[in-house]
Amino acid sequence: MYFSPNTLNSTFLRFHQALNTRGLGLGRTAARNVWANIVLGRNYSAAASLAKAKGKTPAVAITIDSIRARLLYRSREVSKAIALEIFIEAIGDQLPNLSERMQELVQAVRSKEGTCLIQASGDDYGLGLMDSEFAGYLGIAQLYNFDLTEQEQCWFRASADIIKAVVNAAAGVKDWHLIHAANIRLCQKKEDEVFAKFCTKHLDSLCESTSSSLLEEFPPLEMADWDLDFDAIYNTVYGVFERYIFECRSNWLKIDCKLADAVLDHLSVRLRETLKWMCDSVDEEIIEDPLGTLTHSARLPMEKMLQLN
């Protein structure tokens, strides 16, 4: 975002009006200095002189908290929501003159209904495009021909919360939270589908590895059923799955998806019951194949949860 003498003045006028309409009015000089400090980090006269000398000058990092802090310095305490509203109103229709890159993002959001801009820590520029039809997001660094200078990249990352709000407002996005909620549901569905495919593919090895680890941790000949703590069994099962998932290195394969929670919980209950039976049966009969018995017991809940029968 770059300010010229003209855009610095026009945005200030809107800023001043936004304060007045909310009963937060300041004197003209004080308001000028607050606005100049928000966007350029210096009082208005110095900021205007710098912008005049250079034609336009880059903005400092702008965040919701920095806006609130500048207003609080003038004894104007506002919420995050109000600080955001004031800044958006101040920018008004000047965005194309302030930032060509942000205006490009506005066009990208407008190009498809149900799209919004989000903060995305995984993106080089700290932002991503999300819609209500496809799981996940597209980092703006991946957009064709959207290359930022090193200075611009630092500013985008530092000012991501403000950029997100300004771009969505300029693009007319009012229901971004609904888009976000719909995308979360799609992501959860995708994660469950990937986890189900993973379990189906590795069913035999998962069941055998889990059973082997449990028998090492809880040998039936040495355990009493009251020693078979559910949390300890669950942690062992979780550890086996976590290791397999880590080795697969898939973006959508997660140990904490909803289906994984259900499968691991159900599997742990079933395996605990089988281990208790094996402990109780030690004195009554010889269990010839403990690993095979426990592995078979592991397959049943897995097949049921994954609907493999």
DAWO-V794059 format. One record per residue. SS is DSSP state (H for helix, E for strand, C for the rest). PHI is phi in whole degrees, 0 to 359 (NA if undefined). D_CENTER is the distance of its C-alpha to the mean C-alpha in Angstrom with 1 decimal. Layout:
((SS;PHI;D_CENTER) (SS;PHI;D_CENTER))
//
This chain:
((C;NA;24.8) (E;235;28.5) (E;244;31.1) (C;261;34.8) (H;304;37.5) (H;292;37.3) (H;289;33.6) (H;298;33.6) (H;288;36.3) (H;293;35.1) (H;288;31.7) (H;299;33.4) (H;301;35.7) (H;292;32.7) (H;299;31.1) (H;300;34.5) (H;294;34.8) (H;298;31.4) (H;295;32.4) (H;297;35.8) (H;293;34.6) (C;254;32.6) (C;71;35.5) (C;246;34.0) (C;306;36.6) (C;236;37.7) (C;300;40.7) (H;302;40.4) (H;295;40.6) (H;297;38.1) (H;296;35.6) (H;303;36.1) (H;293;35.4) (H;298;32.3) (H;296;30.9) (H;297;32.0) (H;290;30.4) (H;297;27.0) (H;264;27.0) (H;235;29.4) (C;72;29.7) (C;203;33.5) (C;296;36.0) (H;299;36.9) (H;299;40.2) (H;291;38.8) (H;294;35.8) (H;295;38.1) (H;295;40.5) (H;295;37.9) (H;296;36.5) (H;293;40.2) (H;292;41.1) (H;262;38.2) (C;89;38.0) (C;202;34.3) (E;227;32.1) (E;290;28.4) (C;285;26.4) (C;283;25.1) (C;301;21.4) (C;239;20.7) (C;229;18.2) (H;300;18.5) (H;293;19.8) (H;291;22.3) (H;295;23.6) (H;299;24.2) (H;295;25.9) (H;295;28.2) (H;289;29.2) (H;296;29.7) (H;301;32.0) (C;258;34.2) (C;63;33.9) (C;243;31.6) (C;271;28.9) (C;227;26.2) (C;284;23.0) (H;297;19.7) (H;296;20.1) (H;291;23.6) (H;301;22.9) (H;294;20.5) (H;301;23.2) (H;298;25.8) (H;295;24.1) (H;298;23.4) (H;295;27.0) (H;294;28.3) (H;292;26.8) (H;52;28.2) (H;266;29.5) (H;271;29.7) (H;305;26.3) (H;302;28.2) (H;275;30.5) (H;266;27.9) (C;207;25.3) (H;296;26.1) (H;294;22.7) (H;294;20.9) (H;294;23.5) (H;297;22.7) (H;293;19.1) (H;301;20.8) (H;295;23.0) (H;294;20.2) (H;292;18.5) (H;290;22.0) (C;293;23.0) (C;220;21.3) (C;296;21.3) (C;82;18.1) (E;245;15.9) (E;214;13.8) (E;264;12.2) (E;232;8.6) (E;283;7.4) (C;218;6.2) (C;296;7.2) (C;281;8.5) (C;266;10.8) (C;300;14.2) (C;259;14.2) (C;82;10.8) (E;219;10.4) (E;209;10.1) (E;263;12.1) (E;233;11.1) (E;228;13.9) (C;266;15.2) (C;246;17.2) (C;234;15.3) (C;292;12.4) (C;87;9.4) (C;215;9.7) (E;251;12.3) (E;298;11.9) (H;293;14.7) (H;294;16.3) (H;270;17.3) (C;293;19.0) (C;299;22.8) (C;62;24.6) (C;248;21.8) (C;259;22.8) (C;249;22.5) (C;291;24.9) (H;300;23.9) (H;295;24.4) (H;295;22.3) (H;298;19.4) (H;298;19.6) (H;292;19.9) (H;299;16.9) (H;294;14.6) (H;288;16.3) (C;250;16.4) (H;302;13.1) (H;293;12.8) (H;288;16.4) (H;301;16.2) (H;305;13.6) (H;292;15.9) (H;294;19.1) (H;295;18.3) (H;298;17.2) (H;295;20.3) (H;293;22.6) (C;275;21.5) (C;81;22.4) (C;277;19.1) (C;247;19.6) (C;243;17.7) (H;300;14.1) (H;293;13.0) (H;289;15.1) (H;298;13.6) (H;297;10.1) (H;296;11.9) (H;296;13.9) (H;292;11.2) (H;298;9.7) (H;297;13.4) (H;295;14.0) (H;295;11.3) (H;297;13.1) (H;296;16.4) (H;297;15.7) (H;298;14.8) (H;296;17.9) (H;297;20.0) (H;293;19.2) (H;295;19.9) (H;297;23.1) (H;295;24.3) (H;298;23.7) (H;295;25.7) (H;296;28.4) (H;293;28.9) (C;250;29.1) (H;305;30.7) (H;297;33.9) (H;291;32.6) (H;296;29.8) (H;296;32.5) (H;290;35.0) (H;295;32.8) (H;297;31.5) (H;295;35.1) (H;297;36.5) (H;295;34.0) (H;292;34.9) (H;292;38.6) (H;290;38.4) (H;281;36.6) (C;229;38.8) (C;296;42.1) (C;303;44.1) (C;290;47.3) (C;249;46.1) (C;249;43.8) (C;257;44.7) (H;298;42.6) (H;285;41.8) (H;273;40.1) (C;273;37.6) (C;290;34.6) (H;299;31.9) (H;298;29.1) (H;294;30.8) (H;295;31.1) (H;300;27.5) (H;298;26.4) (H;293;28.7) (H;299;27.5) (H;302;23.8) (H;298;24.8) (H;296;26.6) (H;296;23.7) (H;298;21.3) (H;295;23.8) (H;298;24.3) (H;296;20.6) (H;298;20.2) (H;292;23.3) (H;286;22.1) (C;52;19.1) (C;251;17.4) (C;300;13.8) (C;263;13.8) (C;271;16.1) (C;231;14.5) (C;282;16.7) (C;251;14.7) (C;285;14.6) (H;298;17.0) (H;294;19.9) (H;298;19.8) (H;303;20.0) (H;293;22.9) (H;296;24.6) (H;295;24.5) (H;294;25.8) (H;295;28.5) (H;296;29.5) (H;295;29.9) (H;298;32.1) (H;295;34.2) (H;291;34.7) (H;295;35.6) (H;298;38.2) (H;293;39.6) (H;296;39.8) (H;297;41.6) (H;297;44.0) (H;294;44.6) (H;295;45.3) (H;291;47.7) (H;270;49.4) (C;302;50.2) (C;279;53.7) (C;261;54.5) (C;205;53.8) (C;268;52.7) (C;270;49.3) (C;293;50.1) (C;227;46.6) (H;303;43.9) (H;295;41.2) (H;295;42.1) (H;297;42.3) (H;290;38.9) (H;296;37.3) (H;298;38.9) (H;295;37.6) (H;286;34.0) (H;295;34.4) (H;301;35.4) (H;293;32.2) (H;297;30.1) (H;296;32.2) (H;293;32.1) (H;294;28.3) (H;269;27.9) (C;56;30.8) (C;268;32.8) (C;274;36.2))
//
